[in-house]
Amino acid sequence: MGTLWKNGIIYTMQNEGHHVEAVFTENGVIKGLGSSEELEKTDQWTIESVVDLQQKVMFPGFVDSHMHLIGHGETLMRLDLSSMNTKQEVLKAISEKAGGLEEGQWVIGEGWNENLWSDAEVITKQEIDNVVPNHPVLLKRICRHAMVVNSLALTHADIDESTPNPAGGLIERGDQGELNGLLKDKAQDLMIDALPGISSEYLVEALTKGIESCWEHGLVGGHTEDLSYYGNFKKTYDAFRKTINEDKKKFRAHLLVHHEVIEDWKEDGHHFLSGNEFIEFGAMKIFADGALGGRTALLSYPYADDPSTKGVSIHTSKRLQELVKKARKYELPIAVHTIGDQAFENVLDAITKEPSPHGRRDRLIHAQILRKELIERIKGLPLILDIQPRFVASDFPWVLERLGNENMKYNYAWKTLLEEGIPCAGGSDAPIEPINPLWGIHAAVTRTNPLDPNKTAYRPEEKLTMYEAISLFTKGSAFACHHENNRGQIREGYSADFTVLEIDPFKEAADQLLNKVVDMTIVDETIVYKKNESA
């Protein structure tokens, strides 16, 4: 006995334009599709319930191929700085936050972005000290590859002028060698270790808020990397199990496993794709470089706006090779953060020496700064590029000055990648970018920033079609986690996960995607979100 979903425009994503009017599901699986008349007549199954879609538009459930689910939940619990347009606004916000806390309690903010400010100068510890002198303060940059802290926080972490830069990190200093409070990439770990311990209850709350937010934006699942940041592997994994399995917050969580906890993961008895239908383990996660915002993405050429640096390599070539070899020992593919073209090339060299076992696809995450020869090298390899279309909206136009126009031909080149036959999946990198997949789709098809009144299209030749863009978050995400044969399409035998919209993206202007148009989110045949109703 199952459910008939009828009277809709149901895009199967099997092929462009293919749609049906009704789908029958049973025990969380799609059993048939066609017209409601055909499905009601068959004697193969019994229809227990009927959902009238009222001519709304159904897709296979959208899945974010790269996110940090706990981190996204935390932004809903912490001070959100991401929409603040001046340094003064940020300083005022943290001062007000501190005013409501007992002296000595931490003030933690998320998402500052100096590229939104008119002066584009980062905050310093001195400026924070002036407004919040009696609380340790930690403010994470939007990219999460840099943070700024105040003097009291530095004291908690035992960081002073004599502290050396850790491998793969930078403790930034002024002209006279004085600390300015900025910590980049691996240097952030010195501060993270000084934070108060995080409870299991906190993790469950963050996951719960994160999942409910995903549902509201039409996401049925996400490929997420959280397991090494919150104390230990087991506590974090247990929080996923408590939230999704015990508390029945249905969500397809594909967990990437950071190399720093891979031994704990292995000792706990896991293997590639082990778990259950809602929580499973994927590739081993590695960071190869930093981010463009802090000029720590590793380039093959100097930064155009700061020729003194080419960025930061998180690992030496030898260490990177050792990490890839460790993944292969456990028969794992790797998932590697590679923003700069040199980082991408370094990872490509490493996986060429240590190929992935059993055809398990490696994933190169971000891959936004490339060169023609790198694209040629990856053709035919068992891998997928895990791209974030929203980076176009947030990185342009400042990225042009940072990299130089002469270096831009193969950057953010989503259309070129698809035309060259490179498999791609679509994610947000939330909380770095907004979780809403429709905003990612909008960025992919328009190449614009929604906040730009001029609607400037950046490298418009790289625009995707609506079908290509939606495919990133459906078929692409399924392919990235080896579920292309049972997820990502509306097809018999596939999971009954659906996203229902109030509009038809194939017929409406792309800007309609920027509105709240998700009507329902369905996971495992269960309606987990209905607009204007509680789940």
TAHU-V220229 format. One record per helix or strand of 2 or more residues. SS is the DSSP state (2 for helix, 1 for strand). FROM is the first residue (numbers start at 1). LEN is the number of residues. Records with the same first field share a line. If there is no record, write none. Layout:
SS = FROM-LEN / FROM-LEN
This chain:
1 = 2-5 / 9-3 / 19-2 / 22-5 / 29-6 / 47-6 / 57-4 / 62-6 / 79-2 / 107-6 / 137-5 / 146-4 / 169-5 / 179-7 / 219-6 / 252-7 / 279-9 / 334-5 / 362-5 / 383-5 / 424-3 / 498-4 / 518-6 / 526-5
2 = 36-6 / 69-7 / 87-13 / 114-3 / 125-7 / 151-6 / 188-5 / 200-17 / 233-14 / 259-9 / 317-13 / 341-13 / 357-3 / 372-7 / 390-6 / 398-6 / 405-3 / 414-6 / 437-10 / 460-3 / 466-15 / 510-5
